[in-house]
């Protein structure tokens, strides 16, 4: 049945993906919501929240704030917070609330620029899409404000965020982003990394170090990989005979015969039962959907899918 979930919990949404890219860059991140979305992001979707400090705020919208679009009040709150916190930029992250009332992000940006002497990033996420699309929008926002062909940078990795790889993420600074246009090597570690490189007009290499680490331990046979597309592509490049199934983005340049974008639990079950696979590489949260599978299961945690590091 379309949309029916009996096993899987909701995946990390686009606003969480946007925060994942911006978290730790020294900015003031404002989630335009009443508090619930911010609670989900910090409590469930951002594994660094307990260990790494970052200025993440809720706009604290009340019913009438949302209905009447009290932008001046929001601007006043943000200006007050900037007076108390040493931030390098302000980022406005969308949720279903501003999407429903058609918030004008360009107008908000102009209003804030009159009050605050900081770069203003706006990310028009709506909570209805998945995390990788939110990551891509955040990269575009960074590109519009910061990224230039200045300085030198030997290598940078895009898309290696905690939502894809748990605690194993790239420590990219804001200064690195400013130099990315001059980088001699751009590594796209996930679907959002590919989108970021495309947005910047940069050539890139598709590679997941996490996938490369386990490639040698995967036995021969027909393999199904259910993870980010770059994770699967890296295994294939390392000689693993695998098909990729993903709940997230699947780019045409990655996709080969046998690869599939899935949206339903039943689709994954059908692959495991009828696909003739000897090995499955996927997060263990998917195991209950593969009760008929008799081969070997190799656990590959996927934080956005299961919340497991």
ZICORJO-V904559 format. One record per residue. RES is the residue in one small letter. SS is DSSP state (H for helix, E for strand, C for the rest). Layout:
((RES:SS) (RES:SS))
This chain:
((x:C) (x:C) (x:C) (x:C) (x:C) (x:C) (x:C) (x:C) (x:C) (x:C) (x:C) (x:C) (x:E) (x:H) (x:H) (x:H) (x:H) (x:H) (x:H) (x:H) (x:H) (x:H) (x:C) (x:C) (x:C) (x:C) (x:C) (x:E) (x:E) (x:E) (x:E) (x:C) (x:C) (x:C) (x:C) (x:H) (x:H) (x:H) (x:H) (x:H) (x:H) (x:H) (x:H) (x:H) (x:H) (x:C) (x:C) (x:C) (x:C) (x:C) (x:C) (x:C) (x:C) (x:C) (x:E) (x:E) (x:E) (x:E) (x:C) (x:C) (x:C) (x:C) (x:H) (x:H) (x:H) (x:H) (x:H) (x:H) (x:C) (x:C) (x:H) (x:H) (x:H) (x:H) (x:H) (x:H) (x:H) (x:H) (x:H) (x:H) (x:H) (x:H) (x:H) (x:H) (x:C) (x:C) (x:C) (x:C) (x:E) (x:E) (x:E) (x:E) (x:E) (x:C) (x:C) (x:H) (x:H) (x:H) (x:H) (x:H) (x:C) (x:C) (x:C) (x:C) (x:H) (x:H) (x:H) (x:H) (x:H) (x:H) (x:H) (x:H) (x:H) (x:H) (x:H) (x:C) (x:C) (x:C) (x:E) (x:E) (x:E) (x:E) (x:E) (x:C) (x:C) (x:C) (x:C) (x:C) (x:C) (x:E) (x:H) (x:H) (x:H) (x:H) (x:H) (x:H) (x:H) (x:H) (x:H) (x:H) (x:H) (x:H) (x:H) (x:H) (x:H) (x:C) (x:C) (x:C) (x:C) (x:C) (x:C) (x:C) (x:E) (x:C) (x:C) (x:E) (x:E) (x:E) (x:C) (x:C) (x:C) (x:H) (x:H) (x:H) (x:H) (x:C) (x:C) (x:C) (x:C) (x:C) (x:C) (x:C) (x:C) (x:H) (x:H) (x:H) (x:H) (x:H) (x:H) (x:H) (x:H) (x:H) (x:E) (x:C) (x:C) (x:E) (x:E) (x:E) (x:C) (x:C) (x:H) (x:H) (x:H) (x:H) (x:H) (x:H) (x:H) (x:H) (x:H) (x:H) (x:C) (x:C) (x:C) (x:C) (x:E) (x:E) (x:C) (x:C) (x:H) (x:H) (x:H) (x:H) (x:H) (x:H) (x:H) (x:C) (x:C) (x:C) (x:C) (x:C) (x:C) (x:C) (x:E) (x:E) (x:E) (x:E) (x:C) (x:C) (x:H) (x:H) (x:H) (x:H) (x:H) (x:H) (x:H) (x:H) (x:H) (x:C) (x:C) (x:C) (x:C) (x:E) (x:E) (x:E) (x:E) (x:E) (x:C) (x:C) (x:C) (x:C) (x:C) (x:C) (x:C) (x:C) (x:C) (x:C) (x:C) (x:C) (x:C) (x:E) (x:E) (x:C) (x:C) (x:C) (x:H) (x:H) (x:H) (x:H) (x:H) (x:H) (x:H) (x:H) (x:H) (x:H) (x:C) (x:C) (x:C) (x:C) (x:E) (x:E) (x:E) (x:E) (x:C) (x:H) (x:H) (x:H) (x:H) (x:H) (x:H) (x:H) (x:C) (x:C) (x:C) (x:C) (x:C) (x:E) (x:E) (x:E) (x:E) (x:C) (x:C) (x:C) (x:H) (x:H) (x:H) (x:H) (x:C) (x:C) (x:C))
